[in-house]
Amino acid sequence: MSDGAPADRRDALAILREQEALTDLDVYFARFMARLAGHLAPASAAGAEAGRSAVAALELAAALASRASSQGDVCVNLRQWTWRWHAGAAAATVTPPPIERWLNDLRASSVVGWPGERHPLILDRRGRLYLYRYWSYERQLADDLRLRAEADADAEAVDEARLRADLDRLFPRHPDLKGPDWQKVAAAAAVLKRLCVISGGPGTGKTSTVLRILALLAAQAGGRPLRIALAAPTGKAAARLQESIRAAKPGLGLESAQAARIPEEASTLHRLLGGRPDSASFRHHGENPLPLDVLVVDEVSMVGLALMAKTLDALPPEARLILLGDKDQLASVEAGSVLGEICAGAGRFSPTFRARLAALTGEALPEGREASPLADAIVLLRHSFRFGAASGIGALARAVNKGNAMEAARLLNDDHYGDIAWRSLAGARALPEQLALPVTVGFKPYLKAVASRAEPARIFEQFNRFRVLGALRGGPFGVEALNRLCEAVLHDQNLIDHRQTWYPGRPVMIVRNDYNLRLFNGDIGITLPDPNESERVKVFFLGSDGLLRGFAPARLPEHETVYAMTAHKSQGSEFDRVLVVTPDEFSPVLSRELVYTALTRAKQQASFYGAPEVFAAAVERRLRRSSGLRDRLWVEPRLKGDR
């Protein structure tokens, strides 16, 4: 561009497309917006130049908004884009218009509206440009969360004397706790509020806390049965929630009648809302709400903006909503970083609510301050019962979350901790040699169980003890190459025969939903001999109900081998040990959230293989997504429009 305007139409969009900063879809959308705007023919040469400049400004902005949504951002902040882009490779060839002129040109366009108007593109006063549907989702979600946070349960006449006694019974003081019992505080908040968000790392007791919350709510309801649903974003996460509830319930010491009121079945959010194949709409929505009194959603960090907005829209205003997750994990692959933004201002309750919680729980809570009503609806669990003071995984997780690369490197290279380790990779060619031993040791017990025709439950248990995790899909350090490497290593050790595609023991992960077969993205199956036909194999999936379902390989929806998986795909899973491989060059995919997510999939041991400088750069880089949700929740009043 020259003087902020392109010399011809290809200067901006075509150049950015050539540099793969835009996709064909982004460029097509931008051209369509320019045609839809229907600029009038200019009456003079000066008018023609101004018209070309306005068209170029609109096309560039529309393309960036399209690209942002596909990369996980809810919007593109045009004020920030200028300096962010100048740090990139295309700075020498593409310069955006001066920001105020750019914004004025956009506001003059018929396809760009203010918040609250209905136009294809929405531009707010901070320079954030949205596709209309994402602005609508963000506004709807923020309004719903604030309304729920402002509403408490007084109208339902909480029996505080009974609540206090039940809290003391269900949350006996743990000897390792040195500060407030935040699980107990979270439980009290969930009974008092219509919205409760509980965030904590692995081992902080999110699931056991919500189980006790359901017992408290059942007790408060007296003899009235509560309509409760448990849900998670993926089938794998729903199965883990279900398993955790079933395992923890017997230890609560509940009467049989109380225990029976707490559900054990969990579903995916799509199934709960009534997902329709090949449609973005659901059967349940604001006009046809879910018949629920309480909804519990686990692994909320994996839920994108659109799905969360639709979930809250389908939930009756009087129903309780309990959200569980780890705010420090990777955000959803879909647009938005919902849990992180909800928790952005959390940490202290308002003085009034703090006093009420302290009286109910007997816990000494930090002094509060007047803040957004949302602050009273969020509790952060601080104490990990899995990773104590002697845990290297716990210490490393804290260093990574702080962005302290030097401390993280020191911990990984410190022989004091036996549950974390670092290995420098000598390049892609050295991968087979360096990974051969840990891959063999990691998967050998599993493949021995397959060879001995152990019970399927035992085989799945062995497989879930170890996993290779990667940051990328493609390239020599990506999971596609790592899966081929694992198969080659295991073949050389005579543990598999991967000359056949469907050898016994081949693990696969479904990557596309099949509603007819009830197989969903993230479900993992294992190839085993068909017990009815010894010459054939089937791919078996173990349900959370313990039932085994087998399918002929040809019937499976799209799938891939899964000795190795991306850190994104590993969310909602836990393994005894993980081996994490990072590339030898920095990639925009790398971030402290990715490192933290991969690390905390391990319950017993985590080993990192990579280049020290790349690992350090990843730890120092925080993943930030462009969005206005944080401002809507924590800075601004509930919006009717923000011109």
Buried (B, 14 or more C-beta within 10 A) or exposed (E): BEEBBBEEBEBBBBBBBEEEBBBEEBBEBBBBBBEBBEBEEEEEEEEEEBBBBBBBBBBBBBBBBBBBBEEBBBBBBBBBBBEEBEEEEBEEEBBBBEBEBBBEBBEEBEBBBBBBEEBBBBBBEEBBBBBBBBBBBBBBBBBBBBBBBBBBBEEBEBBBEEBBEBBBBBBEEEEEBEEBBBBBBBBBBBBBBBBBBBBBBBBBBBBBBBBBBBBBBBBBBEEEEBEBBBBBBBBBBBBBBBBBBBEBBEEBEBEEEBBEBBBBEBBBBBBBBBBEEEEEEBEBBBEEBBEBBBBBBBBBBBBBBBBBBBBBBBBBEEBBBBBBBBBBBBBBEBBBBBBBBBBBBBBBBBEEBBEBBBEBBBBEBEEBEEBBBBBBBBBBBEBBBBBEEEBBBBBBBBBBBEBBBEBBBEBBEEEEBEBBBBBBBEEEEEBBEBBBEBBBEBBBEBBBBBEEEBEBEEBBBBBBBBBBBBBBBEBBBBBBBBBBBBBBBBBEBEBBEBEEEBBBBBBBBBBEBBBEBEBBBBBBBBBBBEEEEEEEBBBBBBEBEEEBBBBEBEEBBEBBBBBBBBBBBBBBBBBEBBBBBBBBEBBEBBBBBBBBBBBBBBBBBBBBBBBBEBBBBBBBBEBEBBBBBBBBBBEBEBBEEBE
